[in-house]
Amino acid sequence: MIFKILSGLIAVALLTKASIALATRRRFYAIRQRQYASECRPPQVVVSAVVVLILCSLAWYATIFHYRPHGWIVTVFFTLLSWGSINHLLRWKKHRQRMLKVVASPKVWIIDCFLLVLGSGFAALASFVYKS
């Protein structure tokens, strides 16, 4: 049940982010550009890193104590996302410059399309693989 919930959370987060970004691309990425232009870390970055670390801990707990076949997919995803979040926090100055280039690119919509596919994959995991 834990993997189904975690997979569903990933799916909702990815599908929501990608849908909003694709629907309101100019506005969404203008906000992101302002965020990455800031020298100091925005509170959203710190809060999201803490949330991801908590969910990663829950995924590892589920992997160790409530093992399910294919549960490793969710655990690996959260582990990589946690590593990225910590890296994002610790190397903010360097990372924000790289991300500023990414969000200013006219081809950033390709990333959002990839996130839609990835979110759909996690939705399928939650629905078909992690059945109760």
DSSP file (Angstrom, degrees, kcal/mol; ACC not computed):
  #  RESIDUE AA STRUCTURE BP1 BP2  ACC     N-H-->O    O-->H-N    N-H-->O    O-->H-N    TCO  KAPPA ALPHA  PHI   PSI    X-CA   Y-CA   Z-CA
    1    1 A M     >        0   0    0      0, 0.0     4,-2.1     0, 0.0     5,-0.2   0.000 360.0 360.0 360.0 -36.3    0.0    0.0    0.0
    2    2 A I  H  >  +     0   0    0      1,-0.2     4,-2.8     2,-0.2     5,-0.2   0.913 360.0  49.4 -64.0 -42.1    2.9    2.4    0.8
    3    3 A F  H  > S+     0   0    0      1,-0.2     4,-2.8     2,-0.2     5,-0.2   0.872 108.7  53.6 -66.0 -35.5    4.4    2.0   -2.7
    4    4 A K  H  > S+     0   0    0      2,-0.2     4,-2.1     1,-0.2    -1,-0.2   0.921 112.1  44.5 -63.3 -43.1    1.0    2.6   -4.3
    5    5 A I  H  X S+     0   0    0     -4,-2.1     4,-2.4     2,-0.2    -2,-0.2   0.933 115.4  46.8 -67.0 -46.3    0.6    5.9   -2.3
    6    6 A L  H  X S+     0   0    0     -4,-2.8     4,-2.3     2,-0.2    -2,-0.2   0.910 113.2  48.7 -63.8 -42.0    4.2    7.0   -3.0
    7    7 A S  H  X S+     0   0    0     -4,-2.8     4,-2.4    -5,-0.2    -1,-0.2   0.897 111.4  50.7 -64.2 -39.5    3.9    6.2   -6.7
    8    8 A G  H  X S+     0   0    0     -4,-2.1     4,-2.7    -5,-0.2    -2,-0.2   0.888 108.6  51.8 -64.1 -39.9    0.6    8.1   -6.8
    9    9 A L  H  X S+     0   0    0     -4,-2.4     4,-2.5     2,-0.2    -2,-0.2   0.914 110.3  48.3 -62.8 -42.7    2.2   11.1   -5.2
   10   10 A I  H  X S+     0   0    0     -4,-2.3     4,-2.8     2,-0.2     5,-0.3   0.938 112.5  49.2 -61.6 -46.0    5.0   11.1   -7.7
   11   11 A A  H  X S+     0   0    0     -4,-2.4     4,-2.8     1,-0.2     5,-0.3   0.929 112.4  46.7 -60.5 -47.3    2.5   10.8  -10.6
   12   12 A V  H  X S+     0   0    0     -4,-2.7     4,-2.5     1,-0.2     5,-0.3   0.924 114.0  48.3 -62.1 -44.7    0.4   13.6   -9.3
   13   13 A A  H  X S+     0   0    0     -4,-2.5     4,-2.4    -5,-0.2     5,-0.2   0.936 116.1  42.2 -62.5 -47.1    3.4   15.9   -8.7
   14   14 A L  H  X S+     0   0    0     -4,-2.8     4,-2.5    -5,-0.2     5,-0.2   0.927 117.0  46.4 -67.5 -45.0    4.9   15.2  -12.1
   15   15 A L  H  X S+     0   0    0     -4,-2.8     4,-2.2    -5,-0.3     5,-0.2   0.890 114.7  47.7 -66.3 -38.8    1.6   15.5  -14.1
   16   16 A T  H  X S+     0   0    0     -4,-2.5     4,-2.6    -5,-0.3     5,-0.3   0.947 113.7  46.3 -66.5 -48.8    0.6   18.6  -12.3
   17   17 A K  H  X S+     0   0    0     -4,-2.4     4,-2.5    -5,-0.3    -2,-0.2   0.941 116.4  44.5 -59.6 -48.7    3.9   20.4  -12.7
   18   18 A A  H  X S+     0   0    0     -4,-2.5     4,-2.5    -5,-0.2     5,-0.2   0.898 113.6  49.9 -65.6 -41.1    4.1   19.5  -16.4
   19   19 A S  H  X S+     0   0    0     -4,-2.2     4,-2.4    -5,-0.2     5,-0.2   0.924 113.8  44.7 -64.4 -45.0    0.5   20.3  -17.2
   20   20 A I  H  X S+     0   0    0     -4,-2.6     4,-2.5     2,-0.2     8,-0.2   0.920 114.2  50.0 -64.7 -43.1    0.7   23.7  -15.5
   21   21 A A  H  < S+     0   0    0     -4,-2.5    -2,-0.2    -5,-0.3    -1,-0.2   0.896 114.8  43.4 -64.1 -40.2    4.1   24.5  -17.2
   22   22 A L  H >< S+     0   0    0     -4,-2.5     3,-0.6    -5,-0.2    -1,-0.2   0.864 116.4  47.0 -73.4 -35.2    2.7   23.5  -20.6
   23   23 A A  H 3< S+     0   0    0     -4,-2.4    -2,-0.2     1,-0.2    -1,-0.2   0.861 128.9  23.0 -74.7 -35.9   -0.6   25.3  -20.2
   24   24 A T  T 3X S+     0   0    0     -4,-2.5     4,-3.3    -5,-0.2     5,-0.3  -0.379  78.4 154.7-126.3  53.2    0.9   28.6  -18.9
   25   25 A R  H <>  +     0   0    0     -3,-0.6     4,-2.6     1,-0.2     5,-0.3   0.881  69.7  44.8 -55.5 -50.8    4.4   28.3  -20.2
   26   26 A R  H  > S+     0   0    0      1,-0.2     4,-1.6     2,-0.2    -1,-0.2   0.947 119.5  40.7 -61.8 -49.1    5.4   32.0  -20.4
   27   27 A R  H  > S+     0   0    0      2,-0.2     4,-2.0     1,-0.2    -2,-0.2   0.932 115.9  50.4 -65.2 -45.8    4.1   32.9  -17.0
   28   28 A F  H  X S+     0   0    0     -4,-3.3     4,-1.9     1,-0.2    -2,-0.2   0.936 115.3  41.7 -59.5 -48.9    5.3   29.7  -15.3
   29   29 A Y  H  X S+     0   0    0     -4,-2.6     4,-2.0    -5,-0.3    -1,-0.2   0.713 108.2  60.1 -78.0 -19.0    8.9   30.0  -16.7
   30   30 A A  H  X S+     0   0    0     -4,-1.6     4,-1.9    -5,-0.3    -1,-0.2   0.898 107.9  46.7 -67.9 -40.5    9.0   33.8  -16.0
   31   31 A I  H  X S+     0   0    0     -4,-2.0     4,-2.1     2,-0.2    -2,-0.2   0.919 112.5  49.8 -64.9 -43.3    8.4   32.9  -12.3
   32   32 A R  H  X S+     0   0    0     -4,-1.9     4,-2.6     1,-0.2    -2,-0.2   0.875 107.8  53.9 -63.9 -37.0   11.1   30.3  -12.5
   33   33 A Q  H  X S+     0   0    0     -4,-2.0     4,-1.5     2,-0.2    -1,-0.2   0.913 109.0  48.3 -63.8 -41.7   13.5   32.7  -14.1
   34   34 A R  H  X S+     0   0    0     -4,-1.9     4,-0.7     2,-0.2    -1,-0.2   0.898 111.0  52.2 -64.0 -38.7   13.0   35.2  -11.3
   35   35 A Q  H >< S+     0   0    0     -4,-2.1     3,-0.8     1,-0.2    -2,-0.2   0.935 113.2  42.3 -62.9 -46.7   13.5   32.3   -8.8
   36   36 A Y  H 3< S+     0   0    0     -4,-2.6    -1,-0.2     1,-0.2    -2,-0.2   0.683 106.1  63.6 -76.7 -16.8   16.8   31.2  -10.3
   37   37 A A  H 3< S+     0   0    0     -4,-1.5    -1,-0.2    -5,-0.2     2,-0.2   0.684  83.5  99.9 -76.7 -17.2   18.0   34.8  -10.8
   38   38 A S    <<  -     0   0    0     -3,-0.8    58,-0.1    -4,-0.7    -3,-0.0  -0.473  67.4-147.6 -72.9 136.5   18.0   35.2   -7.0
   39   39 A E  S    S+     0   0    0     -2,-0.2     2,-0.2     2,-0.1    -1,-0.1   0.845  82.3  61.9 -70.5 -34.8   21.3   35.0   -5.2
   40   40 A C  S    S-     0   0    0      1,-0.1    -2,-0.1    52,-0.0     0, 0.0  -0.625  98.8 -97.5 -95.4 155.0   19.7   33.4   -2.1
   41   41 A R        -     0   0    0     -2,-0.2    -1,-0.1    48,-0.1    -2,-0.1  -0.502  38.6-125.2 -68.2 127.7   17.8   30.2   -2.0
   42   42 A P    >>  -     0   0    0      0, 0.0     4,-1.2     0, 0.0     3,-1.1  -0.440  20.2-117.4 -68.8 149.8   14.1   30.6   -2.2
   43   43 A P  H 3> S+     0   0    0      0, 0.0     4,-2.8     0, 0.0     5,-0.2   0.826 112.5  64.7 -57.9 -32.2   12.1   29.0    0.7
   44   44 A Q  H 3> S+     0   0    0      1,-0.2     4,-2.5     2,-0.2     5,-0.2   0.856  99.4  53.1 -60.4 -34.4   10.3   26.7   -1.8
   45   45 A V  H <> S+     0   0    0     -3,-1.1     4,-1.7     2,-0.2    -1,-0.2   0.915 111.9  43.8 -67.9 -42.9   13.7   25.1   -2.6
   46   46 A V  H  X S+     0   0    0     -4,-1.2     4,-2.0     2,-0.2    -2,-0.2   0.927 115.6  47.5 -68.3 -45.2   14.4   24.3    1.0
   47   47 A V  H  X S+     0   0    0     -4,-2.8     4,-2.4     1,-0.2    -2,-0.2   0.917 111.7  49.9 -64.2 -43.6   10.9   23.1    1.8
   48   48 A S  H  X S+     0   0    0     -4,-2.5     4,-2.5    -5,-0.2    -1,-0.2   0.878 109.0  52.8 -64.9 -35.7   10.7   20.9   -1.3
   49   49 A A  H  X S+     0   0    0     -4,-1.7     4,-2.2     2,-0.2    -1,-0.2   0.907 109.9  48.3 -64.4 -40.9   14.1   19.3   -0.4
   50   50 A V  H  X S+     0   0    0     -4,-2.0     4,-2.2     2,-0.2    -2,-0.2   0.917 112.0  49.1 -65.0 -43.4   12.8   18.5    3.1
   51   51 A V  H  X S+     0   0    0     -4,-2.4     4,-2.5     1,-0.2    -2,-0.2   0.920 111.4  49.4 -62.2 -44.0    9.6   17.0    1.7
   52   52 A V  H  X S+     0   0    0     -4,-2.5     4,-2.4     1,-0.2    -1,-0.2   0.897 110.2  51.0 -63.6 -40.2   11.6   14.9   -0.8
   53   53 A L  H  X S+     0   0    0     -4,-2.2     4,-2.2     2,-0.2    -1,-0.2   0.891 110.3  49.4 -64.9 -38.7   13.9   13.6    2.0
   54   54 A I  H  X S+     0   0    0     -4,-2.2     4,-2.1     2,-0.2    -2,-0.2   0.929 112.9  46.6 -64.5 -45.3   11.0   12.6    4.1
   55   55 A L  H  X S+     0   0    0     -4,-2.5     4,-2.3     2,-0.2    -2,-0.2   0.860 110.5  53.5 -66.3 -34.6    9.4   10.8    1.3
   56   56 A C  H  X S+     0   0    0     -4,-2.4     4,-2.5     2,-0.2    -1,-0.2   0.911 108.1  50.3 -64.6 -42.2   12.7    9.1    0.4
   57   57 A S  H  X S+     0   0    0     -4,-2.2     4,-2.4     1,-0.2    -2,-0.2   0.905 110.3  49.9 -61.6 -41.2   13.0    7.9    4.0
   58   58 A L  H  X S+     0   0    0     -4,-2.1     4,-2.6     2,-0.2    -2,-0.2   0.892 109.5  51.7 -64.3 -39.8    9.4    6.5    3.8
   59   59 A A  H  X S+     0   0    0     -4,-2.3     4,-2.3     2,-0.2    -2,-0.2   0.914 111.2  46.9 -63.9 -42.4   10.3    4.7    0.5
   60   60 A W  H  X S+     0   0    0     -4,-2.5     4,-2.4     2,-0.2     5,-0.2   0.899 110.9  52.2 -66.4 -39.6   13.4    3.2    2.1
   61   61 A Y  H  X S+     0   0    0     -4,-2.4     4,-3.0     1,-0.2     5,-0.5   0.936 111.8  46.6 -58.3 -46.7   11.3    2.1    5.2
   62   62 A A  H  X S+     0   0    0     -4,-2.6     4,-2.0     1,-0.2    -2,-0.2   0.882 111.0  52.4 -64.8 -37.9    8.8    0.5    2.9
   63   63 A T  H  < S+     0   0    0     -4,-2.3    -1,-0.2    -5,-0.2    -2,-0.2   0.903 117.4  37.5 -64.4 -41.0   11.6   -1.2    0.9
   64   64 A I  H  < S+     0   0    0     -4,-2.4     3,-0.3    -5,-0.1    -2,-0.2   0.915 132.1  23.0 -78.6 -44.4   13.1   -2.7    4.0
   65   65 A F  H  < S+     0   0    0     -4,-3.0    -3,-0.2    -5,-0.2    -2,-0.2   0.632 131.6  33.7-103.7 -15.4   10.1   -3.5    6.1
   66   66 A H  S  < S-     0   0    0     -4,-2.0    -1,-0.2    -5,-0.5    -2,-0.1  -0.366  80.9-171.3-135.4  54.5    7.2   -3.9    3.5
   67   67 A Y        +     0   0    0     -3,-0.3    -4,-0.1    -4,-0.2    -3,-0.1  -0.166   7.8 175.2 -57.2 137.0    9.0   -5.3    0.5
   68   68 A R    >   -     0   0    0     -5,-0.0     3,-2.1   -65,-0.0     4,-0.3  -0.990  40.3 -97.4-135.8 143.4    7.0   -5.5   -2.7
   69   69 A P  T 3  S+     0   0    0      0, 0.0     0, 0.0     0, 0.0     0, 0.0  -0.378 113.1  15.9 -57.2 140.0    8.2   -6.6   -6.1
   70   70 A H  T >> S+     0   0    0      1,-0.1     3,-1.1     3,-0.0     4,-0.5   0.499  88.6 120.3  69.8   7.1    9.1   -3.5   -8.2
   71   71 A G  H X>  +     0   0    0     -3,-2.1     4,-1.8     1,-0.2     3,-0.5   0.771  60.7  73.3 -66.7 -24.5    9.1   -1.3   -5.1
   72   72 A W  H 3> S+     0   0    0     -4,-0.3     4,-3.1     1,-0.2     5,-0.3   0.777  84.2  66.9 -61.2 -26.4   12.7   -0.5   -5.9
   73   73 A I  H <> S+     0   0    0     -3,-1.1     4,-2.1     1,-0.2    -1,-0.2   0.942 105.4  40.8 -60.9 -47.1   11.5    1.7   -8.7
   74   74 A V  H <X S+     0   0    0     -4,-0.5     4,-2.6    -3,-0.5     5,-0.2   0.902 116.0  50.9 -66.7 -41.7   10.0    4.2   -6.3
   75   75 A T  H  X S+     0   0    0     -4,-1.8     4,-2.4     1,-0.2    -2,-0.2   0.923 111.4  46.7 -64.3 -44.8   12.9    3.9   -3.9
   76   76 A V  H  X S+     0   0    0     -4,-3.1     4,-2.7     2,-0.2     5,-0.2   0.915 111.9  51.9 -63.3 -42.3   15.5    4.6   -6.6
   77   77 A F  H  X S+     0   0    0     -4,-2.1     4,-2.5    -5,-0.3    -2,-0.2   0.946 113.2  43.2 -59.7 -48.9   13.4    7.5   -7.9
   78   78 A F  H  X S+     0   0    0     -4,-2.6     4,-2.5     2,-0.2    -1,-0.2   0.859 112.4  54.0 -67.1 -34.4   13.2    9.1   -4.5
   79   79 A T  H  X S+     0   0    0     -4,-2.4     4,-2.4    -5,-0.2    -2,-0.2   0.940 112.3  43.3 -64.4 -46.2   16.8    8.4   -3.7
   80   80 A L  H  X S+     0   0    0     -4,-2.7     4,-2.4     2,-0.2    -2,-0.2   0.897 114.5  50.5 -65.1 -40.1   18.0   10.1   -7.0
   81   81 A L  H  X S+     0   0    0     -4,-2.5     4,-2.2    -5,-0.2    -2,-0.2   0.884 110.9  49.4 -65.2 -38.2   15.5   13.0   -6.4
   82   82 A S  H  X S+     0   0    0     -4,-2.5     4,-2.6     2,-0.2     5,-0.2   0.922 110.2  50.0 -65.4 -45.0   16.8   13.4   -2.8
   83   83 A W  H  X S+     0   0    0     -4,-2.4     4,-2.5     1,-0.2    -2,-0.2   0.925 112.3  48.4 -59.2 -44.1   20.4   13.4   -4.0
   84   84 A G  H  X S+     0   0    0     -4,-2.4     4,-2.5     2,-0.2    -1,-0.2   0.885 110.6  51.0 -63.5 -39.2   19.5   16.1   -6.6
   85   85 A S  H  X S+     0   0    0     -4,-2.2     4,-2.1     2,-0.2    -2,-0.2   0.910 111.7  46.2 -65.7 -42.9   17.7   18.2   -4.0
   86   86 A I  H  X S+     0   0    0     -4,-2.6     4,-2.8     2,-0.2     5,-0.2   0.920 113.8  48.9 -65.9 -42.7   20.6   18.1   -1.6
   87   87 A N  H  X S+     0   0    0     -4,-2.5     4,-2.2    -5,-0.2    -2,-0.2   0.902 109.4  53.8 -60.3 -41.5   23.0   19.0   -4.5
   88   88 A H  H  < S+     0   0    0     -4,-2.5    -2,-0.2    -5,-0.2    -1,-0.2   0.895 112.8  43.2 -59.5 -43.3   20.6   21.8   -5.5
   89   89 A L  H >< S+     0   0    0     -4,-2.1     3,-1.0     1,-0.2    -2,-0.2   0.930 116.2  45.0 -69.8 -46.8   20.7   23.2   -2.0
   90   90 A L  H 3< S+     0   0    0     -4,-2.8    -2,-0.2     1,-0.3     3,-0.2   0.799 122.5  35.8 -72.6 -28.5   24.5   22.9   -1.4
   91   91 A R  T 3X S+     0   0    0     -4,-2.2     4,-3.0    -5,-0.2     5,-0.3  -0.221  74.1 140.8-117.2  42.4   25.5   24.2   -4.8
   92   92 A W  H <>  +     0   0    0     -3,-1.0     4,-3.1     1,-0.2     5,-0.3   0.886  67.8  53.7 -54.6 -47.1   22.8   26.8   -5.2
   93   93 A K  H  > S+     0   0    0      1,-0.2     4,-0.9     2,-0.2    -1,-0.2   0.911 117.6  35.5 -59.6 -44.6   25.0   29.5   -6.8
   94   94 A K  H  > S+     0   0    0     -3,-0.2     4,-1.6     2,-0.2    -1,-0.2   0.908 119.3  50.0 -74.3 -43.0   26.3   27.2   -9.5
   95   95 A H  H  X S+     0   0    0     -4,-3.0     4,-2.7     1,-0.2     5,-0.2   0.889 105.6  55.6 -65.5 -40.2   23.1   25.3  -10.0
   96   96 A R  H  X S+     0   0    0     -4,-3.1     4,-2.0    -5,-0.3    -1,-0.2   0.855 105.2  53.5 -64.7 -33.3   20.9   28.4  -10.3
   97   97 A Q  H  X S+     0   0    0     -4,-0.9     4,-1.3    -5,-0.3    -1,-0.2   0.913 111.5  45.0 -67.1 -41.9   23.1   29.6  -13.2
   98   98 A R  H  X S+     0   0    0     -4,-1.6     4,-1.7     1,-0.2     3,-0.2   0.924 114.8  47.8 -65.6 -44.0   22.7   26.4  -15.1
   99   99 A M  H  X S+     0   0    0     -4,-2.7     4,-2.8     1,-0.2     5,-0.2   0.819 103.8  61.2 -69.2 -29.8   18.9   26.2  -14.4
  100  100 A L  H  X S+     0   0    0     -4,-2.0     4,-1.1    -5,-0.2    -1,-0.2   0.896 106.2  47.4 -62.1 -39.0   18.5   29.8  -15.5
  101  101 A K  H  X S+     0   0    0     -4,-1.3     4,-0.7    -3,-0.2    -2,-0.2   0.894 112.1  50.5 -66.8 -39.9   19.8   28.8  -18.9
  102  102 A V  H >< S+     0   0    0     -4,-1.7     3,-1.1     1,-0.2    -2,-0.2   0.950 111.7  44.8 -65.0 -49.6   17.5   25.8  -19.0
  103  103 A V  H 3< S+     0   0    0     -4,-2.8    -1,-0.2     1,-0.3    -2,-0.2   0.708 111.3  55.0 -71.8 -17.8   14.3   27.7  -18.1
  104  104 A A  H 3< S+     0   0    0     -4,-1.1    -1,-0.3    -5,-0.2    -2,-0.2   0.598  86.4 104.5 -86.3 -11.7   15.1   30.5  -20.5
  105  105 A S  S X< S-     0   0    0     -3,-1.1     3,-1.3    -4,-0.7     4,-0.1  -0.445  71.8-138.5 -71.2 139.2   15.4   28.1  -23.4
  106  106 A P  T 3  S+     0   0    0      0, 0.0     3,-0.4     0, 0.0    -1,-0.1   0.661 102.7  60.3 -70.4 -13.3   12.6   28.0  -25.9
  107  107 A K  T >   +     0   0    0      1,-0.2     3,-1.7     2,-0.1     4,-0.4   0.203  67.5 108.6 -97.5  15.4   12.8   24.2  -25.9
  108  108 A V  T X>  +     0   0    0     -3,-1.3     4,-1.2     1,-0.3     3,-0.9   0.735  63.2  75.5 -64.8 -20.7   12.1   23.8  -22.2
  109  109 A W  H 3> S+     0   0    0     -3,-0.4     4,-2.1     1,-0.2    -1,-0.3   0.766  82.7  67.5 -62.0 -24.6    8.7   22.3  -23.1
  110  110 A I  H <> S+     0   0    0     -3,-1.7     4,-2.1     1,-0.2    -1,-0.2   0.893  97.7  52.1 -62.9 -39.0   10.5   19.1  -24.1
  111  111 A I  H <> S+     0   0    0     -3,-0.9     4,-2.2    -4,-0.4    -1,-0.2   0.904 108.4  51.0 -62.4 -41.0   11.3   18.5  -20.4
  112  112 A D  H  X S+     0   0    0     -4,-1.2     4,-1.8     2,-0.2    -2,-0.2   0.864 107.9  51.9 -67.1 -35.0    7.7   19.0  -19.5
  113  113 A C  H  X S+     0   0    0     -4,-2.1     4,-1.9     2,-0.2    -1,-0.2   0.907 109.4  50.3 -65.2 -40.8    6.6   16.5  -22.1
  114  114 A F  H  X S+     0   0    0     -4,-2.1     4,-2.8     1,-0.2    -2,-0.2   0.902 108.5  52.6 -61.6 -41.1    9.1   14.0  -20.6
  115  115 A L  H  X S+     0   0    0     -4,-2.2     4,-2.9     1,-0.2    -1,-0.2   0.854 106.0  54.2 -65.0 -34.2    7.7   14.7  -17.2
  116  116 A L  H  X S+     0   0    0     -4,-1.8     4,-2.1     2,-0.2    -1,-0.2   0.924 111.1  45.0 -63.1 -43.9    4.2   13.9  -18.5
  117  117 A V  H  X S+     0   0    0     -4,-1.9     4,-2.0     2,-0.2    -2,-0.2   0.930 115.0  47.5 -65.1 -45.7    5.4   10.6  -19.8
  118  118 A L  H  X S+     0   0    0     -4,-2.8     4,-2.1     1,-0.2    -2,-0.2   0.915 112.1  49.8 -62.4 -43.9    7.2    9.8  -16.5
  119  119 A G  H  X S+     0   0    0     -4,-2.9     4,-2.0     1,-0.2    -1,-0.2   0.878 109.4  51.8 -62.1 -38.3    4.2   10.9  -14.4
  120  120 A S  H  X S+     0   0    0     -4,-2.1     4,-2.3     2,-0.2    -1,-0.2   0.875 107.3  53.9 -65.5 -36.8    2.0    8.6  -16.5
  121  121 A G  H  X S+     0   0    0     -4,-2.0     4,-2.2     2,-0.2    -2,-0.2   0.915 109.8  46.1 -63.0 -43.2    4.4    5.8  -15.9
  122  122 A F  H  X S+     0   0    0     -4,-2.1     4,-2.5     2,-0.2    -1,-0.2   0.845 110.3  54.0 -70.1 -31.8    4.2    6.2  -12.2
  123  123 A A  H  X S+     0   0    0     -4,-2.0     4,-2.1     2,-0.2    -2,-0.2   0.904 109.2  48.7 -64.9 -40.3    0.4    6.5  -12.4
  124  124 A A  H  X>S+     0   0    0     -4,-2.3     4,-3.3     2,-0.2     5,-0.8   0.900 109.8  52.2 -65.4 -40.0    0.4    3.1  -14.2
  125  125 A L  I  X>S+     0   0    0     -4,-2.2     5,-2.7     1,-0.2     4,-1.2   0.951 111.3  46.9 -58.3 -48.8    2.7    1.7  -11.5
  126  126 A A  I  <5S+     0   0    0     -4,-2.5    -1,-0.2     1,-0.2    -2,-0.2   0.874 120.3  39.0 -61.6 -37.4    0.2    2.9   -8.8
  127  127 A S  I  <5S+     0   0    0     -4,-2.1    -2,-0.2    -5,-0.2    -1,-0.2   0.891 131.8  16.7 -82.1 -41.3   -2.8    1.5  -10.7
  128  128 A F  I  <5S+     0   0    0     -4,-3.3     3,-0.3    -5,-0.2    -3,-0.2   0.782 128.0  36.7-109.1 -32.0   -1.5   -1.8  -12.1
  129  129 A V  I  <<S+     0   0    0     -4,-1.2     2,-0.5    -5,-0.8    -3,-0.2   0.892 115.7  46.7 -92.2 -45.2    1.7   -2.9  -10.4
  130  130 A Y  S   <S+     0   0    0     -5,-2.7    -1,-0.2  -127,-0.1  -126,-0.1  -0.238  76.3 158.7 -95.4  46.6    1.1   -1.9   -6.8
  131  131 A K              0   0    0     -2,-0.5    -4,-0.1    -3,-0.3    -3,-0.1  -0.368 360.0 360.0 -64.7 149.0   -2.4   -3.2   -6.5
  132  132 A S              0   0    0   -131,-0.1    -1,-0.1    -2,-0.0    -2,-0.0   0.487 360.0 360.0 -67.9 360.0   -3.4   -3.9   -2.9
